[in-house]
């Protein structure tokens, strides 16, 4: 079984990769998608038609894409995040951007609080001294600066990091149609 923080790391990498390129990273897919082992037929077992593994892998990748779209849809619905990122804000004054970001921040934070429980990877004050012990999950800590020697290492905490401890996404629709829609277009009919 893959550890929780590694799954979280994979989830974020998959999410960002799907958003940017529409694909799950090649190094993650084989590790998270389990392909059923082939059992050789014996005299006691009836011979079954083999089902190719590709549909199973494709379905798992499609489900992960659906979940990434679902998270984007929730952030769009609650905070209009996609609208904000899609708009050219270079023509607005800083005060206008600040006012818009304040509301965007509050609404997106509300959505995250509702659907994803996060905790710091290192629960300490930023810019304080910390020790990175041996045995820490490699994906949980990024060592920067003059990195030499073996763990444990002392350094300054520049960012606490985040790990997901609980995900409470609503169930996906059983209908395939619409799973790629982040936000429907709105048409007012008069």
Backbone bond lengths (Angstrom), bond angles and torsions (degrees), N, CA, C in turn:
res aa  C-N    CA-C-N  psi(-1)  N-CA   C-N-CA  omega(-1)  CA-C   N-CA-C  phi
1 X - - - 1.454 - - 1.525 108.79 -
2 X 1.299 116.14 140.34 1.464 122.29 -179.96 1.521 108.15 -80.53
3 X 1.342 116.95 135.38 1.456 122.26 -179.73 1.520 112.39 -63.22
4 X 1.326 116.54 155.76 1.460 121.99 -175.99 1.524 112.41 -57.99
5 X 1.308 118.31 -48.12 1.470 118.40 -176.32 1.526 111.42 -68.56
6 X 1.340 117.42 -30.62 1.462 119.67 176.34 1.533 109.56 -69.09
7 X 1.354 116.71 -39.58 1.466 119.99 176.68 1.519 110.93 -62.74
8 X 1.328 116.06 -39.69 1.473 120.56 179.13 1.522 109.38 -65.05
9 X 1.324 116.16 -44.99 1.462 120.32 178.11 1.529 110.11 -58.95
10 X 1.342 115.99 -45.51 1.461 120.03 178.40 1.528 110.73 -61.93
11 X 1.333 116.78 -40.90 1.461 120.35 -178.62 1.531 111.04 -60.67
12 X 1.326 116.32 -46.20 1.459 119.18 179.76 1.526 111.43 -67.23
13 X 1.337 116.92 -41.55 1.467 119.29 178.45 1.524 110.18 -62.57
14 X 1.350 116.58 -43.23 1.467 119.91 178.42 1.525 110.43 -63.18
15 X 1.329 116.44 -45.40 1.454 120.84 -179.77 1.529 110.81 -56.67
16 X 1.334 116.25 -51.12 1.461 119.85 -178.06 1.526 111.43 -66.07
17 X 1.324 117.15 -38.71 1.461 120.36 179.29 1.526 111.06 -66.88
18 X 1.316 116.69 -41.14 1.467 120.44 179.64 1.527 110.27 -66.44
19 X 1.323 116.42 -41.07 1.464 119.87 178.63 1.527 110.47 -64.67
20 X 1.342 117.21 -41.70 1.462 119.16 -175.17 1.523 113.41 -83.11
21 X 1.345 117.82 -40.77 1.467 118.71 -174.97 1.514 114.28 -123.62
22 X 1.317 117.87 -6.92 1.459 120.68 179.27 1.523 113.66 77.65
23 X 1.340 117.49 16.76 1.463 120.86 -177.96 1.519 110.83 -135.25
24 X 1.338 114.90 150.80 1.459 121.12 173.15 1.525 107.33 -83.03
25 X 1.342 118.30 136.37 1.466 119.49 179.75 1.527 111.93 -54.71
26 X 1.337 116.30 137.13 1.457 121.89 -175.16 1.523 112.90 -62.08
27 X 1.332 118.12 -29.94 1.453 119.51 -178.54 1.527 112.53 -77.93
28 X 1.334 117.87 -16.40 1.461 120.78 -178.41 1.524 111.63 -92.48
29 X 1.322 117.98 -41.16 1.463 122.19 -173.37 1.529 113.46 -50.22
30 X 1.348 119.64 -50.16 1.471 117.87 -177.76 1.524 113.56 -64.83
31 X 1.324 117.25 -26.18 1.459 119.90 -177.19 1.528 112.61 -80.69
32 X 1.330 117.61 -32.44 1.460 119.87 -175.73 1.517 113.77 -97.40
33 X 1.324 117.45 -17.05 1.461 120.62 179.91 1.523 107.76 -103.82
34 X 1.308 115.37 114.45 1.451 120.40 -179.12 1.523 109.64 -87.92
35 X 1.311 115.71 124.47 1.459 121.77 177.04 1.517 106.52 -96.53
36 X 1.348 117.28 127.72 1.465 119.10 -177.60 1.528 111.00 -58.92
37 X 1.333 113.96 139.16 1.452 118.46 177.44 1.523 109.64 -72.08
38 X 1.304 115.03 144.35 1.462 119.46 177.02 1.520 108.31 -82.94
39 X 1.316 115.22 129.03 1.452 120.67 177.94 1.525 107.05 -99.80
40 X 1.331 118.08 122.84 1.459 118.83 179.58 1.522 109.95 -65.68
41 X 1.330 116.49 138.22 1.465 118.13 -179.53 1.534 110.56 -67.11
42 X 1.317 115.45 140.68 1.461 121.04 175.77 1.519 108.10 -122.40
43 X 1.306 115.61 178.35 1.459 118.90 179.80 1.518 111.55 -65.59
44 X 1.369 117.07 -32.19 1.458 119.91 -178.32 1.525 112.78 -78.47
45 X 1.324 117.62 -22.13 1.461 120.76 -176.06 1.517 109.76 -99.65
46 X 1.324 117.11 134.82 1.461 118.23 173.61 1.527 109.24 -68.20
47 X 1.294 116.38 146.43 1.461 120.35 179.95 1.527 108.52 -78.82
48 X 1.333 115.18 124.70 1.461 121.51 -178.72 1.512 109.19 -107.87
49 X 1.309 115.17 154.78 1.460 119.46 174.14 1.524 107.82 -72.51
50 X 1.312 116.43 132.41 1.454 119.90 179.73 1.519 110.27 -75.03
51 X 1.328 115.44 138.26 1.456 121.58 176.41 1.521 106.89 -101.15
52 X 1.323 117.71 125.18 1.463 118.33 179.89 1.525 110.57 -61.40
53 X 1.339 116.25 146.34 1.464 122.07 -177.12 1.517 112.29 -73.74
54 X 1.319 118.82 -22.00 1.466 121.09 -175.17 1.528 113.36 -55.54
55 X 1.360 119.97 -44.27 1.470 117.65 178.85 1.526 112.87 -61.96
56 X 1.334 117.16 -33.51 1.464 120.23 179.40 1.524 109.52 -66.87
57 X 1.315 117.09 -46.19 1.463 121.49 179.00 1.518 109.77 -63.50
58 X 1.327 117.09 -45.37 1.466 120.85 -179.62 1.523 110.68 -60.23
59 X 1.334 118.10 -41.62 1.463 121.75 -179.55 1.532 110.55 -65.53
60 X 1.336 117.47 -42.67 1.463 120.55 179.19 1.522 110.78 -63.85
61 X 1.341 117.06 -42.00 1.461 120.16 178.07 1.522 110.70 -65.88
62 X 1.332 115.64 -38.20 1.469 119.60 178.16 1.521 110.49 -64.57
63 X 1.345 117.57 -41.47 1.460 120.79 178.02 1.528 110.94 -62.34
64 X 1.347 117.94 -40.46 1.462 119.15 179.06 1.518 110.39 -66.71
65 X 1.334 117.28 -36.81 1.462 120.62 175.31 1.519 109.90 -63.51
66 X 1.334 116.67 -43.31 1.463 120.63 179.18 1.524 111.12 -59.47
67 X 1.334 117.05 -40.33 1.465 120.21 -179.95 1.525 111.26 -68.61
68 X 1.333 117.81 -38.08 1.465 120.71 177.16 1.526 109.73 -63.08
69 X 1.317 116.87 -43.50 1.464 121.12 177.49 1.521 109.69 -63.46
70 X 1.328 116.87 -38.03 1.465 120.63 179.69 1.530 110.88 -62.32
71 X 1.338 117.72 -43.04 1.469 120.78 178.79 1.527 110.10 -63.61
72 X 1.339 116.82 -44.21 1.471 119.65 176.54 1.531 110.67 -59.88
73 X 1.327 116.40 -41.94 1.472 120.22 -179.72 1.525 111.02 -63.00
74 X 1.325 117.63 -40.27 1.469 120.41 178.74 1.524 110.97 -65.50
75 X 1.333 117.63 -42.88 1.471 120.50 178.42 1.530 110.94 -67.52
76 X 1.324 117.17 -33.11 1.464 120.39 176.48 1.529 110.01 -70.10
77 X 1.316 116.15 -45.88 1.470 120.04 -177.12 1.526 111.02 -63.13
78 X 1.335 116.67 -44.26 1.460 120.23 -175.96 1.523 112.89 -81.09
79 X 1.353 117.61 -37.98 1.456 119.40 -171.74 1.514 115.91 -125.83
80 X 1.341 117.63 -0.51 1.483 121.69 -177.73 1.534 110.62 57.44
81 X 1.335 116.22 38.91 1.462 122.11 -175.90 1.528 112.23 -62.40
82 X 1.306 118.45 -44.55 1.467 121.48 -178.54 1.528 110.12 -65.32
83 X 1.330 116.99 -39.52 1.471 120.26 177.13 1.528 110.00 -60.11
84 X 1.339 116.23 -42.97 1.462 120.29 -179.03 1.521 110.76 -63.99
85 X 1.331 117.63 -48.60 1.467 120.34 -179.40 1.520 112.21 -66.44
86 X 1.311 117.03 -29.22 1.459 120.44 -178.27 1.524 113.92 -80.88
87 X 1.313 117.12 -13.00 1.466 120.56 -176.91 1.528 111.16 -90.38
88 X 1.324 115.32 142.96 1.469 120.95 175.34 1.528 106.87 -81.46
89 X 1.331 116.40 110.19 1.470 120.15 -176.44 1.523 112.42 -97.19
90 X 1.314 117.36 4.82 1.475 119.86 -176.41 1.529 112.44 -66.07
91 X 1.322 118.33 -22.19 1.465 120.44 -178.83 1.528 112.94 -86.61
92 X 1.336 117.43 -10.05 1.464 120.73 -177.97 1.523 110.71 -88.93
93 X 1.316 115.51 153.97 1.466 121.61 175.68 1.530 108.87 -78.46
94 X 1.322 115.19 154.38 1.458 120.50 -178.70 1.526 112.22 -55.11
95 X 1.311 117.71 -38.81 1.464 121.14 -179.81 1.526 111.02 -63.65
96 X 1.340 116.88 -38.94 1.466 120.60 178.41 1.527 110.32 -66.46
97 X 1.326 116.18 -42.33 1.467 120.33 179.44 1.525 109.79 -64.56
98 X 1.327 115.96 -43.64 1.464 120.25 179.46 1.514 112.31 -58.82
99 X 1.334 116.69 -43.00 1.466 120.32 179.24 1.526 110.65 -64.59
100 X 1.334 116.90 -41.30 1.470 120.95 -179.92 1.530 110.26 -67.30
101 X 1.316 116.82 -41.41 1.468 120.84 -177.49 1.524 110.79 -67.98
102 X 1.313 117.61 -34.75 1.469 120.55 179.73 1.535 110.07 -58.53
103 X 1.329 117.11 -46.57 1.469 121.00 179.51 1.536 110.74 -69.98
104 X 1.328 116.79 -42.83 1.464 121.70 178.14 1.532 109.71 -58.18
105 X 1.330 116.30 -46.03 1.458 121.62 179.60 1.526 110.97 -59.07
106 X 1.311 117.15 -49.02 1.469 121.15 -177.58 1.531 110.96 -61.63
107 X 1.326 116.45 -43.83 1.466 119.66 -176.95 1.525 112.53 -71.69
108 X 1.322 118.25 -41.00 1.470 120.91 178.33 1.529 110.37 -68.40
109 X 1.325 116.87 -37.46 1.469 120.02 177.27 1.525 110.33 -63.34
110 X 1.324 116.18 -40.20 1.471 120.81 177.52 1.527 110.09 -60.67
111 X 1.324 117.05 -42.68 1.472 120.83 179.40 1.526 110.46 -64.87
112 X 1.333 116.92 -45.12 1.469 119.24 178.40 1.523 110.78 -61.00
113 X 1.326 117.24 -45.26 1.468 120.56 179.63 1.524 111.58 -59.74
114 X 1.326 116.59 -34.57 1.458 120.76 -177.76 1.528 112.23 -75.37
115 X 1.325 118.03 -36.89 1.461 120.62 -170.39 1.531 115.23 -109.75
116 X 1.331 118.46 -20.63 1.461 121.08 -175.76 1.526 108.81 -137.73
117 X 1.330 116.17 126.74 1.462 119.77 175.76 1.524 107.23 -97.86
118 X 1.345 116.15 124.12 1.460 122.88 -178.42 1.522 110.24 -115.74
119 X 1.324 114.78 151.45 1.461 119.97 171.28 1.523 107.61 -141.98
120 X 1.330 117.47 155.48 1.468 119.59 179.42 1.534 111.21 -67.07
121 X 1.329 116.48 145.93 1.463 121.04 174.06 1.525 108.68 -67.09
122 X 1.326 116.53 -45.83 1.461 122.07 174.09 1.523 106.85 -118.57
123 X 1.315 116.13 115.83 1.462 120.66 -177.50 1.524 108.92 -87.03
124 X 1.323 114.92 80.19 1.457 120.46 179.61 1.511 109.45 -148.45
125 X 1.305 115.52 171.99 1.462 120.84 178.77 1.529 109.91 -78.69
126 X 1.321 116.73 134.28 1.455 120.13 175.49 1.523 109.10 -63.69
127 X 1.323 116.09 147.20 1.463 125.71 -175.58 1.528 113.02 72.30
128 X 1.344 117.02 13.15 1.466 119.84 174.16 1.527 108.66 -100.93
129 X 1.320 116.39 163.48 1.460 122.63 -178.54 1.533 109.43 -80.49
130 X 1.341 116.71 134.67 1.466 121.84 178.57 1.525 109.35 -137.08
131 X 1.324 115.44 160.34 1.459 121.82 174.83 1.521 108.24 -115.51
132 X 1.337 115.67 128.48 1.459 121.53 175.70 1.523 106.10 -94.85
133 X 1.321 114.99 112.81 1.460 121.31 -175.56 1.523 111.08 -83.47
134 X 1.324 115.86 157.22 1.463 121.43 174.03 1.526 108.27 -65.84
135 X 1.317 116.69 150.39 1.455 121.35 177.88 1.519 113.84 90.83
136 X 1.318 117.38 -2.09 1.467 119.87 178.00 1.521 108.85 -70.97
137 X 1.306 116.20 145.48 1.464 120.09 178.58 1.531 109.12 -64.68
138 X 1.338 118.28 125.66 1.470 121.07 -175.15 1.528 114.28 -55.86
139 X 1.319 118.27 -34.96 1.463 120.33 -178.60 1.526 112.19 -72.84
140 X 1.331 117.59 -16.02 1.465 120.99 -174.86 1.520 112.94 -80.54
141 X 1.330 117.67 -23.78 1.460 120.47 -176.21 1.519 109.59 -134.73
142 X 1.323 115.28 133.66 1.463 121.49 175.46 1.523 106.66 -109.17
143 X 1.332 115.44 115.36 1.454 120.07 178.09 1.522 108.81 -84.59
144 X 1.326 116.76 129.65 1.463 121.53 -179.43 1.523 108.74 -127.19
145 X 1.310 115.75 164.73 1.462 119.67 178.54 1.515 111.11 90.98
146 X 1.321 116.65 -146.36 1.463 123.25 -177.48 1.528 108.96 -87.07
147 X 1.325 116.36 83.16 1.459 121.68 -175.04 1.530 108.80 -92.24
148 X 1.324 116.11 109.18 1.469 121.63 176.41 1.514 108.17 -141.48
149 X 1.311 115.81 154.05 1.459 120.12 177.51 1.512 112.09 89.79
150 X 1.297 114.94 -171.01 1.457 123.61 -176.84 1.527 110.31 -110.11
151 X 1.315 116.00 159.65 1.457 121.04 174.25 1.521 108.61 -69.56
152 X 1.307 118.78 147.86 1.456 129.05 3.69 1.530 112.17 -76.30
153 X 1.331 114.58 148.12 1.464 121.90 177.57 1.524 108.96 -127.34
154 X 1.324 116.27 145.35 1.471 121.16 175.13 1.515 108.90 -100.88
155 X 1.308 115.12 145.31 1.448 120.27 178.03 1.511 111.25 -163.43
156 X 1.312 115.37 -173.93 1.463 122.87 179.03 1.526 108.05 -103.75
157 X 1.317 116.95 128.99 1.458 122.43 179.26 1.528 108.74 -72.82
158 X 1.317 116.81 111.57 1.468 121.27 179.65 1.518 111.77 -94.54
159 X 1.319 117.58 -29.35 1.469 121.73 175.69 1.516 107.74 -150.93
160 X 1.323 116.34 133.76 1.465 121.03 -176.08 1.524 112.80 -69.83
161 X 1.330 117.79 -21.56 1.465 120.47 -176.32 1.519 110.64 75.26
162 X 1.322 116.18 168.00 1.459 120.99 179.55 1.518 109.62 -137.73
163 X 1.311 115.10 142.25 1.457 121.09 173.47 1.522 108.03 -131.08
164 X 1.316 115.33 142.47 1.461 120.92 177.86 1.517 108.16 -85.24
165 X 1.321 116.32 128.84 1.462 120.46 177.91 1.522 112.29 -107.07
166 X 1.330 116.49 -18.62 1.461 120.03 179.37 1.522 108.93 -158.13
167 X 1.325 115.77 139.74 1.462 121.95 175.58 1.519 106.94 -122.97
168 X 1.338 116.04 126.95 1.463 120.99 -178.30 1.529 109.95 -122.92
169 X 1.327 116.72 51.79 1.461 119.87 179.35 1.522 109.45 -72.69
170 X 1.325 116.61 143.80 1.457 118.90 175.94 1.527 109.61 -64.97
171 X 1.331 117.61 157.11 1.469 119.39 178.39 1.523 110.62 -61.46
172 X 1.322 115.38 146.70 1.463 120.46 176.02 1.520 109.48 -72.57
173 X 1.291 115.21 151.81 1.457 120.81 175.05 1.521 108.82 -63.23
174 X 1.323 116.10 145.41 1.468 118.89 177.45 1.518 111.07 -77.84
175 X 1.304 116.92 -13.56 1.465 120.66 178.25 1.524 108.82 -84.14
176 X 1.315 116.00 136.66 1.465 120.73 178.61 1.528 110.77 -72.25
177 X 1.327 116.28 -34.33 1.464 119.71 -177.49 1.519 109.96 -64.67
178 X 1.310 116.12 132.75 1.450 121.08 175.11 1.510 115.27 94.50
179 X 1.321 118.37 -7.71 1.459 119.22 -178.59 1.522 112.83 -70.06
180 X 1.319 117.90 -16.86 1.467 119.72 179.01 1.530 111.56 -95.27
181 X 1.306 118.01 1.63 1.463 122.10 -178.72 1.527 109.25 -89.00
182 X 1.334 116.17 118.38 1.461 121.21 176.73 1.523 109.22 -79.16
183 X 1.318 117.35 -43.71 1.463 122.96 177.16 1.522 107.08 -150.13
184 X 1.315 117.06 129.05 1.467 118.01 178.86 1.525 111.11 -70.30
185 X 1.315 116.28 151.63 1.459 119.87 172.14 1.523 107.54 -68.29
186 X 1.304 116.53 147.23 1.465 120.91 178.36 1.519 108.46 -112.13
187 X 1.305 115.41 127.22 1.458 121.66 179.98 1.519 108.33 -123.66
188 X 1.314 115.53 118.95 1.472 119.60 177.41 1.522 108.56 -89.90
189 X 1.292 114.78 123.89 1.458 120.60 -179.51 1.521 108.35 -102.72
190 X 1.336 115.76 131.49 1.472 118.20 -178.89 1.494 110.83 -109.57
